[in-house]
Each structure stands twice: as structure tokens, then as C-alpha cells.
Amino acid sequence: MKLESNMSNVVLLATSHGVYAYNREPNTTWRETARGLTDHNVTSIIAREGVILAGTTDGVFRSDDLGKRWHHASTGLTTRRVRWMAYHPDISDFEFAGTEPATPCVLHSRPPAQPNRPVRSP
């Protein structure tokens, strides 16, 4: 299943016990299709163009297969406790993560040309 083509039928839940993915085919009920990061407190989640990013109290994790497998995607993140995540509306593969204590960071959802980096305030 390609994430970008079926996202309208997918619900992703970020919980203190991991990420849960549910899918619903037309005229059916919701069914759990994946459960991951069950040993992590997931505080935020975003999905775009086939990539799911989950912010946790231990950094950012990435899935390319609707949450079935996850790997660390926190390179360059100086503070590990992620509170929120957002993607840039016009630039693909360009995401933001806010951490606690406050240290916003720019993330790249594809293999980055450069490491993730903290955002400096003026």
C-alpha cells in the first residue's frame, strides 16, 4: 500500500505507548494495520509523501511503510524530547521539530544533503 495514495483511509495515533495505524477500505470498519514504537512515548506525528515521522521523548523516528518498521531519524537533533512537528507547505522533505526545552530544529525526511540543524533565533 502506498501511503500517499491511500492516506485518506489511514488514521495514525501518537500515544504514550507508541504509534497505531488504522486503515479503512470503502464500506468496511476500521482495522489496526500496524503498531510500532511501543516502548516510546510518542508526542507528535506527521505524514507526507510516503513518509511518517514520529516525535518522541527520545527523538524522531521515521517509517516508510505505514508504521510497520521504524528507524531513528534524529541526526543533528540536540535536544531529544520532541513536543511538536510540522512540515513546510511548499518544500517537500523539509520538516520542523520543536523540542523541550525549546530548541526548534529543521529536519529532512529524505536522506539529507546536510545534517538536521537547530534553528537559530535572531
Residue pairs with C-beta under 8 A, 6 or more apart in sequence:
1 23
1 66
2 50
3 10
3 47
3 49
3 50
3 51
3 52
3 66
4 48
4 49
4 50
6 23
7 47
9 23
9 24
9 25
10 21
10 22
10 23
10 33
10 47
10 66
11 21
11 22
11 23
11 30
12 19
12 20
12 21
12 22
12 45
12 47
12 52
12 67
13 19
13 20
13 21
13 22
13 45
14 42
14 43
14 44
14 45
14 54
14 55
15 42
16 41
16 42
17 38
17 41
18 35
18 36
18 37
18 38
18 39
18 40
18 42
19 34
19 35
19 36
19 37
19 42
19 45
19 52
19 54
19 63
19 67
19 70
20 32
20 34
20 35
20 67
21 32
21 33
21 34
21 35
21 36
21 66
21 67
22 30
22 31
22 32
22 33
23 30
23 31
23 33
23 66
24 30
24 31
33 66
33 67
34 66
34 67
34 68
35 67
36 63
36 67
36 68
36 69
36 70
37 54
37 56
37 61
37 70
40 54
40 56
40 57
40 58
40 61
41 56
41 57
42 54
42 55
42 56
43 55
43 56
43 57
43 81
43 82
43 83
43 84
44 54
44 55
44 82
44 83
44 84
44 85
45 52
45 53
45 54
45 55
45 85
46 52
46 53
46 85
46 86
46 87
46 95
47 53
48 87
48 92
48 109
49 92
49 93
49 109
50 64
51 62
51 63
51 64
51 109
51 110
52 62
52 63
52 64
52 66
52 67
53 60
53 61
53 62
53 73
53 85
53 95
53 107
53 109
54 60
54 61
54 62
54 63
54 70
55 82
55 83
55 84
55 85
55 97
56 82
57 80
57 81
57 82
58 80
58 81
59 72
59 73
59 74
59 77
59 80
59 82
60 72
60 73
60 74
60 77
60 82
60 85
60 97
60 107
61 70
61 71
61 72
61 73
61 74
62 70
62 71
62 72
62 73
62 109
63 69
63 70
63 71
73 107
73 109
74 80
74 116
75 112
75 115
75 116
76 105
76 115
76 116
76 117
76 118
77 97
77 99
77 105
77 107
77 116
78 99
78 103
78 105
78 118
79 99
79 100
79 101
79 103
79 105
80 99
81 99
81 100
82 97
82 98
82 99
82 100
83 98
83 99
83 100
84 97
84 98
85 95
85 96
85 97
85 98
85 107
86 95
86 96
87 94
87 95
87 96
87 109
88 94
88 95
88 96
93 108
93 109
93 110
94 106
94 107
94 108
94 109
95 106
95 107
95 108
95 109
96 104
96 105
96 106
96 107
96 119
97 104
97 105
97 107
98 104
98 105
99 105
103 118
104 118
104 119
105 116
105 117
105 118
105 119
106 116
106 117
106 118
106 119
107 116
108 114
108 116
